[in-house]
Amino acid sequence: MNRKHSPPNTSRSFKPTARPSQPDQPFSPATKATAKATGQDTAKATTDFLRRRKFLAGGCGLLVGFVAYNYISIRRSASEDVAPRDFDFSTRYNATASTFDRDVDRTEWMYGFAKLRKKLIQKAHGNVLEAAVGTGRNSEFYNLNQISSISLQDQSKEMVEIAQAKWRKIHPEYERCRFITGSALETLPPPPGRPEDEGYDTIVATISLCSTLGPSLFLRNLAGHLSHRNMTTQASVAGASDSKESLPARILLLEHGRSYFSWLNKFLDKSAPAHAKKYGCWWNRDIGKIIEDSGLEIISSQRKHFGTTWSLELGLPAEAKGEKRQQWLEDTRQKIAVLQAEVKQEHEVWRARMWAEDEVDRRSKELEAWRRKQREKMKKQDP
């Protein structure tokens, strides 16, 4: 016999039995501490993750923006087939000296170049030569307590004048500083008060290989002006105030050039001639190959920004030390003379073309300015 289950009692008089309430049990101190620590760890991990994501996204955004900005500005400013490869545009700096700092401030800020400059420059010691000093963007970073003298050199007279004014403003009381106008591919004077065969303890060159003719020969010539004796200085060692350290002569380099990545190198190669015409800088040079061709020894190196930025310490090879130094310099000067003779005629042709293009641009701007004044004059005459 089948029985039907009766429906549950849902009348108004039905009241479900509630479970007896349990009093809240307080957490023990140990449990509270564990929960708090777990929550903090989770929050910290989440924050770190978001920061990494934000940093990566920001870095990629800056790179894309920088590439796009340079690509557009270069396309606007230069024509195709601007110049033969490695054409010497260094004379551009005479015309751009007054606006150079303003032009490069944005790029150097994006790449954090101030920190890279400071870290490198504070290694300078003894008698210092800064080659291709430009407008003196390293002046504020020198530790004058470990410098005996400093010589600032550049082939652009306008750049040297700006560097001198900047140095006097930053270090008004420092007197052991001199300024040299001339090419770093030529014979350089010895440190102040030193004999002709005396070299420098530190030679600094930052963002210079991109704008010089024969960059590997540029480095060889600088190396020939390094001191081949070690400098003994007071060492700042805790608990050993009388201890001393031996500091060998070094070339300190901060440079930019080709990347680790082929896609970025393609962009650098394609836009290099136009960029060089506008800024006087070949930004697609192979820094590693340049140093290899120079024959100098790499003491330390670091690369950043997808491998385009190089920070290096270079030392003298065995064939440039002692009695071999003079032969090293003579061989270097002969190679420089051969290179200059090879490119002289070609460069003269392209300099004439570049001058003609600049003259056309200048006259076009003057004509446009005259037309604008005439239009304004006519507007004022109309009733």
Phi, psi and omega in degrees: 000128182276133177253140177265133178287134179284144180292158179294152182285110182243021180290166183297336181279352182281129177230113180297146180283122180278147177289143179297132182289143180258133178295145178297132179262121180293145176289146173287157178306322180294319180295318178299316180297318179296316180297318180296315180297319180297318178296319179294318179298317180297316179296318180296317180297319179296316180297316179299319180298314180296322179297318179296317179298317181295319180296316180295315180296318179296318179298315179296321178298317179297318181297313180298316180297318180296314180298315180296317180299312181293322181297314182294315183294324180288319179299326180285332192260349187217155178266175179286160176052054186293315186198160174297158183302135177065024173303142185276102179260015187298335178293348176303330186292339175296323183276333186257004185303317186292334181249005187300310182301317180295325182290325186259352182302316183297314181295316181293327176294318180298324184266359180065038184291333181300318179294320179294319177298312183300314182299321182283313188294328182289357173274350182293139182212163176068217176278119189247139171239125171255112181272146182052055187292338181064228180268012176077043182287350177264355192303321184286350187261353182288137173269100187292343180292338182246018180243131177276320177200162178219135178240127182249119188238142171200152181276348178268118180298320181296319178296316181298321180297319178292318178298321180295315179297321180293318180297315180298327180286320182281319183236068187296336184260357181275120186256344184272052181228138177224162185234131186239127174256117183166169182277140176282359173272357180254180178292130183256146180292153178288171176303153182304131177075011181250156177292165185300327183271006180272134182257182180269148177281328178219133172240127182250138173214118180236130180050053184238331183294338182286342190239009181251149172286131179061067185299326179291324176289327174303314179292320179298319180293320177297318181298326179292347178254012174277149175289142176255027172239149176279142180263127179264122181231165177290130180265137178269078180250130183298130178078007180219070186293336181266001182288151181229156179230152180259122183249110178287159179293142185219154166254125179257122184238138167231112189224167175226149183189220185291159185259176170289334194255133184293325182295323178286323177296326178296319177295316180298317181295317184293323185263358186300313182299317180292321178296321180294320180296321183282318188247352183076022188226126173268100188273007180249019180286147181272099185297318179300317180292322179298315180292321178298316180292333180288336181084004181282157179269134176273115178276316176207152180209151178211139180237142179223175175057058180061026177086003183278337182254129182242133171239119191223151166242125182243145179239168181286136171283168183299326184284358178246007184258156174061228183290343181279351184299315183297319178296321177301314180294318180296316178298319180296316181295325176295318179294323177295317180297318179297315180298314181297323178292322182295321187263353187303307184295316180299317181292325179296320179297314183286328175297320178296319179295316181296319179297318180298317178297318179296321180294320177297316179298317182296315181291327177296318179294321179295319179295317179296321178295320178296316179298320179297318178296321179296320178297317179295323180294319179294324178296321180291330181282332180293138180290000000 
